[in-house]
Amino acid sequence: MSKTLLDHYAELFDPQQSILASKYKFLPLNVIINIQKLGTLFVMFFMMVYFNNFSLGCWVYLALHGNYGIEFIKTNNNRSGLGAKRYSVS
């Protein structure tokens, strides 16, 4: 029986068998994502300084994405406690 597209998709994102899974377990994937999300705040501000562009659009983008990154990390830290294990699917 041939695999459907959904089967291929599920196999790709299976954390145990995926080719996307890291062979090096020095950082969990959620930490890498958190660094990237929070890094947007600093990268955007650096770009504003580098290009000397402090327009309203840049400040709005910085505020929205910087705030999103901070809130994402706060939310993720709240979920990383014992309550997260209660809702995990395994």
VMD Tcl script that builds the backbone (N, CA, C; Angstrom):
set m [mol new atoms 270]
animate dup $m
set s [atomselect $m all]
$s set {name element resname resid chain x y z} {
  {N N MET 1 A 0.844 -1.182 0.000}
  {CA C MET 1 A 0.000 0.000 0.000}
  {C C MET 1 A 0.886 1.241 0.000}
  {N N SER 2 A 0.579 2.157 -0.849}
  {CA C SER 2 A 1.390 3.367 -0.963}
  {C C SER 2 A 1.029 4.369 0.135}
  {N N LYS 3 A 2.023 5.141 0.538}
  {CA C LYS 3 A 1.813 6.120 1.599}
  {C C LYS 3 A 1.119 7.360 1.048}
  {N N THR 4 A 0.250 7.911 1.849}
  {CA C THR 4 A -0.408 9.149 1.462}
  {C C THR 4 A 0.487 10.326 1.834}
  {N N LEU 5 A 0.111 11.491 1.369}
  {CA C LEU 5 A 0.862 12.699 1.681}
  {C C LEU 5 A 0.852 12.966 3.187}
  {N N LEU 6 A -0.259 12.674 3.826}
  {CA C LEU 6 A -0.352 12.865 5.267}
  {C C LEU 6 A 0.595 11.925 6.018}
  {N N ASP 7 A 0.756 10.707 5.523}
  {CA C ASP 7 A 1.700 9.767 6.138}
  {C C ASP 7 A 3.135 10.274 6.022}
  {N N HIS 8 A 3.487 10.800 4.859}
  {CA C HIS 8 A 4.826 11.358 4.669}
  {C C HIS 8 A 5.048 12.558 5.588}
  {N N TYR 9 A 4.046 13.394 5.714}
  {CA C TYR 9 A 4.134 14.574 6.572}
  {C C TYR 9 A 4.308 14.161 8.030}
  {N N ALA 10 A 3.535 13.196 8.485}
  {CA C ALA 10 A 3.634 12.727 9.868}
  {C C ALA 10 A 4.991 12.075 10.122}
  {N N GLU 11 A 5.510 11.352 9.152}
  {CA C GLU 11 A 6.804 10.706 9.299}
  {C C GLU 11 A 7.926 11.745 9.366}
  {N N LEU 12 A 7.791 12.808 8.608}
  {CA C LEU 12 A 8.803 13.857 8.586}
  {C C LEU 12 A 8.905 14.553 9.939}
  {N N PHE 13 A 7.785 14.784 10.586}
  {CA C PHE 13 A 7.789 15.522 11.838}
  {C C PHE 13 A 7.698 14.635 13.076}
  {N N ASP 14 A 7.907 13.350 12.919}
  {CA C ASP 14 A 7.959 12.460 14.072}
  {C C ASP 14 A 9.296 12.678 14.778}
  {N N PRO 15 A 9.288 13.104 16.041}
  {CA C PRO 15 A 10.551 13.441 16.696}
  {C C PRO 15 A 11.485 12.253 16.889}
  {N N GLN 16 A 10.981 11.049 16.848}
  {CA C GLN 16 A 11.834 9.884 17.052}
  {C C GLN 16 A 12.546 9.444 15.770}
  {N N GLN 17 A 11.916 9.631 14.609}
  {CA C GLN 17 A 12.452 9.070 13.374}
  {C C GLN 17 A 12.763 10.112 12.309}
  {N N SER 18 A 12.510 11.356 12.571}
  {CA C SER 18 A 12.605 12.376 11.536}
  {C C SER 18 A 14.037 12.627 11.086}
  {N N ILE 19 A 14.183 12.925 9.811}
  {CA C ILE 19 A 15.490 13.342 9.307}
  {C C ILE 19 A 15.799 14.768 9.758}
  {N N LEU 20 A 14.770 15.496 10.200}
  {CA C LEU 20 A 14.970 16.850 10.691}
  {C C LEU 20 A 15.440 16.880 12.140}
  {N N ALA 21 A 15.317 15.766 12.837}
  {CA C ALA 21 A 15.700 15.727 14.244}
  {C C ALA 21 A 17.213 15.884 14.370}
  {N N SER 22 A 17.625 16.610 15.365}
  {CA C SER 22 A 19.039 16.841 15.577}
  {C C SER 22 A 19.700 15.599 16.162}
  {N N LYS 23 A 20.869 15.301 15.661}
  {CA C LYS 23 A 21.635 14.196 16.221}
  {C C LYS 23 A 22.346 14.637 17.489}
  {N N TYR 24 A 22.506 15.930 17.644}
  {CA C TYR 24 A 23.194 16.473 18.796}
  {C C TYR 24 A 22.153 17.033 19.754}
  {N N LYS 25 A 22.085 16.515 20.937}
  {CA C LYS 25 A 21.032 16.880 21.886}
  {C C LYS 25 A 21.513 17.924 22.897}
  {N N PHE 26 A 22.311 18.898 22.446}
  {CA C PHE 26 A 22.811 19.892 23.379}
  {C C PHE 26 A 21.781 20.963 23.708}
  {N N LEU 27 A 20.840 21.202 22.823}
  {CA C LEU 27 A 19.774 22.168 23.081}
  {C C LEU 27 A 18.453 21.600 22.575}
  {N N PRO 28 A 17.427 21.661 23.390}
  {CA C PRO 28 A 16.111 21.249 22.893}
  {C C PRO 28 A 15.602 22.236 21.838}
  {N N LEU 29 A 14.730 21.772 20.998}
  {CA C LEU 29 A 14.227 22.599 19.908}
  {C C LEU 29 A 13.499 23.836 20.419}
  {N N ASN 30 A 12.789 23.739 21.540}
  {CA C ASN 30 A 12.063 24.912 22.032}
  {C C ASN 30 A 13.017 26.018 22.469}
  {N N VAL 31 A 14.212 25.677 22.941}
  {CA C VAL 31 A 15.192 26.695 23.328}
  {C C VAL 31 A 15.718 27.409 22.090}
  {N N ILE 32 A 15.965 26.676 21.036}
  {CA C ILE 32 A 16.443 27.276 19.789}
  {C C ILE 32 A 15.387 28.229 19.229}
  {N N ILE 33 A 14.136 27.829 19.269}
  {CA C ILE 33 A 13.053 28.687 18.781}
  {C C ILE 33 A 12.931 29.939 19.647}
  {N N ASN 34 A 13.064 29.787 20.961}
  {CA C ASN 34 A 12.988 30.944 21.857}
  {C C ASN 34 A 14.111 31.930 21.591}
  {N N ILE 35 A 15.310 31.434 21.351}
  {CA C ILE 35 A 16.436 32.323 21.040}
  {C C ILE 35 A 16.155 33.105 19.763}
  {N N GLN 36 A 15.606 32.435 18.764}
  {CA C GLN 36 A 15.304 33.109 17.501}
  {C C GLN 36 A 14.215 34.155 17.681}
  {N N LYS 37 A 13.188 33.826 18.439}
  {CA C LYS 37 A 12.081 34.765 18.618}
  {C C LYS 37 A 12.513 35.992 19.417}
  {N N LEU 38 A 13.302 35.787 20.460}
  {CA C LEU 38 A 13.791 36.923 21.235}
  {C C LEU 38 A 14.861 37.698 20.465}
  {N N GLY 39 A 15.625 36.983 19.641}
  {CA C GLY 39 A 16.664 37.628 18.848}
  {C C GLY 39 A 16.111 38.624 17.847}
  {N N THR 40 A 14.866 38.456 17.441}
  {CA C THR 40 A 14.242 39.393 16.499}
  {C C THR 40 A 14.245 40.808 17.058}
  {N N LEU 41 A 14.026 40.938 18.350}
  {CA C LEU 41 A 14.033 42.252 18.996}
  {C C LEU 41 A 15.380 42.942 18.805}
  {N N PHE 42 A 16.465 42.218 19.075}
  {CA C PHE 42 A 17.790 42.818 18.995}
  {C C PHE 42 A 18.250 43.028 17.555}
  {N N VAL 43 A 17.939 42.085 16.686}
  {CA C VAL 43 A 18.329 42.222 15.279}
  {C C VAL 43 A 17.610 43.402 14.639}
  {N N MET 44 A 16.333 43.553 14.933}
  {CA C MET 44 A 15.571 44.660 14.357}
  {C C MET 44 A 16.110 46.003 14.848}
  {N N PHE 45 A 16.423 46.097 16.142}
  {CA C PHE 45 A 16.960 47.355 16.653}
  {C C PHE 45 A 18.336 47.639 16.047}
  {N N PHE 46 A 19.167 46.614 15.896}
  {CA C PHE 46 A 20.469 46.792 15.249}
  {C C PHE 46 A 20.306 47.288 13.822}
  {N N MET 47 A 19.334 46.734 13.107}
  {CA C MET 47 A 19.111 47.179 11.728}
  {C C MET 47 A 18.610 48.614 11.676}
  {N N MET 48 A 17.798 49.005 12.650}
  {CA C MET 48 A 17.337 50.397 12.696}
  {C C MET 48 A 18.519 51.339 12.897}
  {N N VAL 49 A 19.443 50.977 13.769}
  {CA C VAL 49 A 20.625 51.811 14.020}
  {C C VAL 49 A 21.543 51.796 12.807}
  {N N TYR 50 A 21.788 50.616 12.240}
  {CA C TYR 50 A 22.711 50.482 11.119}
  {C C TYR 50 A 22.246 51.279 9.904}
  {N N PHE 51 A 20.954 51.203 9.590}
  {CA C PHE 51 A 20.424 51.910 8.433}
  {C C PHE 51 A 19.914 53.306 8.778}
  {N N ASN 52 A 20.036 53.690 10.038}
  {CA C ASN 52 A 19.596 55.005 10.515}
  {C C ASN 52 A 18.145 55.283 10.088}
  {N N ASN 53 A 17.296 54.314 10.338}
  {CA C ASN 53 A 15.897 54.419 9.977}
  {C C ASN 53 A 15.058 54.212 11.239}
  {N N PHE 54 A 14.550 55.305 11.767}
  {CA C PHE 54 A 13.739 55.254 12.976}
  {C C PHE 54 A 12.316 55.729 12.678}
  {N N SER 55 A 11.808 55.278 11.544}
  {CA C SER 55 A 10.465 55.683 11.143}
  {C C SER 55 A 9.424 54.982 12.018}
  {N N LEU 56 A 8.202 55.452 11.909}
  {CA C LEU 56 A 7.108 54.876 12.700}
  {C C LEU 56 A 6.906 53.400 12.373}
  {N N GLY 57 A 7.031 53.034 11.116}
  {CA C GLY 57 A 6.872 51.639 10.724}
  {C C GLY 57 A 7.897 50.730 11.383}
  {N N CYS 58 A 9.139 51.193 11.477}
  {CA C CYS 58 A 10.183 50.394 12.127}
  {C C CYS 58 A 9.900 50.230 13.611}
  {N N TRP 59 A 9.459 51.309 14.259}
  {CA C TRP 59 A 9.153 51.223 15.693}
  {C C TRP 59 A 7.967 50.295 15.952}
  {N N VAL 60 A 6.962 50.353 15.073}
  {CA C VAL 60 A 5.796 49.471 15.236}
  {C C VAL 60 A 6.221 48.019 15.048}
  {N N TYR 61 A 7.033 47.753 14.017}
  {CA C TYR 61 A 7.515 46.389 13.779}
  {C C TYR 61 A 8.331 45.897 14.964}
  {N N LEU 62 A 9.211 46.750 15.470}
  {CA C LEU 62 A 10.029 46.391 16.627}
  {C C LEU 62 A 9.162 46.114 17.848}
  {N N ALA 63 A 8.177 46.947 18.075}
  {CA C ALA 63 A 7.310 46.771 19.239}
  {C C ALA 63 A 6.484 45.494 19.132}
  {N N LEU 64 A 5.924 45.235 17.972}
  {CA C LEU 64 A 5.081 44.051 17.802}
  {C C LEU 64 A 5.889 42.762 17.917}
  {N N HIS 65 A 6.977 42.672 17.164}
  {CA C HIS 65 A 7.738 41.436 17.161}
  {C C HIS 65 A 8.576 41.270 18.415}
  {N N GLY 66 A 9.075 42.352 18.973}
  {CA C GLY 66 A 9.805 42.256 20.232}
  {C C GLY 66 A 8.892 41.822 21.363}
  {N N ASN 67 A 7.711 42.423 21.429}
  {CA C ASN 67 A 6.746 42.039 22.458}
  {C C ASN 67 A 6.292 40.591 22.261}
  {N N TYR 68 A 6.105 40.185 21.022}
  {CA C TYR 68 A 5.700 38.805 20.742}
  {C C TYR 68 A 6.777 37.828 21.220}
  {N N GLY 69 A 8.038 38.149 20.966}
  {CA C GLY 69 A 9.122 37.281 21.406}
  {C C GLY 69 A 9.192 37.163 22.915}
  {N N ILE 70 A 9.042 38.273 23.601}
  {CA C ILE 70 A 9.077 38.261 25.067}
  {C C ILE 70 A 7.898 37.479 25.621}
  {N N GLU 71 A 6.715 37.720 25.088}
  {CA C GLU 71 A 5.529 36.997 25.564}
  {C C GLU 71 A 5.619 35.504 25.252}
  {N N PHE 72 A 6.186 35.161 24.106}
  {CA C PHE 72 A 6.348 33.761 23.739}
  {C C PHE 72 A 7.247 33.050 24.746}
  {N N ILE 73 A 8.333 33.698 25.145}
  {CA C ILE 73 A 9.253 33.096 26.108}
  {C C ILE 73 A 8.594 32.977 27.478}
  {N N LYS 74 A 7.861 34.007 27.890}
  {CA C LYS 74 A 7.171 33.920 29.181}
  {C C LYS 74 A 6.145 32.790 29.175}
  {N N THR 75 A 5.413 32.650 28.088}
  {CA C THR 75 A 4.408 31.598 27.981}
  {C C THR 75 A 5.074 30.221 27.970}
  {N N ASN 76 A 6.165 30.105 27.230}
  {CA C ASN 76 A 6.860 28.826 27.149}
  {C C ASN 76 A 7.447 28.444 28.502}
  {N N ASN 77 A 7.958 29.400 29.247}
  {CA C ASN 77 A 8.490 29.101 30.573}
  {C C ASN 77 A 7.383 28.652 31.517}
  {N N ASN 78 A 6.188 29.205 31.371}
  {CA C ASN 78 A 5.068 28.768 32.201}
  {C C ASN 78 A 4.640 27.353 31.851}
  {N N ARG 79 A 4.747 26.980 30.589}
  {CA C ARG 79 A 4.323 25.656 30.146}
  {C C ARG 79 A 5.370 24.588 30.395}
  {N N SER 80 A 6.592 24.980 30.699}
  {CA C SER 80 A 7.649 23.982 30.834}
  {C C SER 80 A 7.663 23.330 32.209}
  {N N GLY 81 A 6.736 23.678 33.070}
  {CA C GLY 81 A 6.679 23.074 34.399}
  {C C GLY 81 A 6.000 21.728 34.375}
  {N N LEU 82 A 5.522 21.313 35.505}
  {CA C LEU 82 A 4.893 19.999 35.608}
  {C C LEU 82 A 3.564 19.932 34.879}
  {N N GLY 83 A 2.897 21.061 34.709}
  {CA C GLY 83 A 1.606 21.055 34.041}
  {C C GLY 83 A 1.705 20.660 32.577}
  {N N ALA 84 A 2.860 20.886 31.950}
  {CA C ALA 84 A 3.009 20.545 30.540}
  {C C ALA 84 A 2.971 19.043 30.339}
  {N N LYS 85 A 3.449 18.291 31.291}
  {CA C LYS 85 A 3.462 16.832 31.138}
  {C C LYS 85 A 2.047 16.268 31.183}
  {N N ARG 86 A 1.161 16.956 31.837}
  {CA C ARG 86 A -0.211 16.484 31.949}
  {C C ARG 86 A -0.904 16.496 30.599}
  {N N TYR 87 A -0.540 17.458 29.717}
  {CA C TYR 87 A -1.212 17.600 28.433}
  {C C TYR 87 A -0.430 16.983 27.279}
  {N N SER 88 A 0.721 16.396 27.541}
  {CA C SER 88 A 1.527 15.861 26.450}
  {C C SER 88 A 0.892 14.598 25.872}
  {N N VAL 89 A 1.078 14.432 24.589}
  {CA C VAL 89 A 0.553 13.256 23.904}
  {C C VAL 89 A 1.712 12.306 23.696}
  {N N SER 90 A 1.623 11.132 24.279}
  {CA C SER 90 A 2.722 10.169 24.094}
  {C C SER 90 A 2.195 8.755 24.023}
}
mol reanalyze $m
mol bondsrecalc $m
mol representation Tube
mol addrep $m
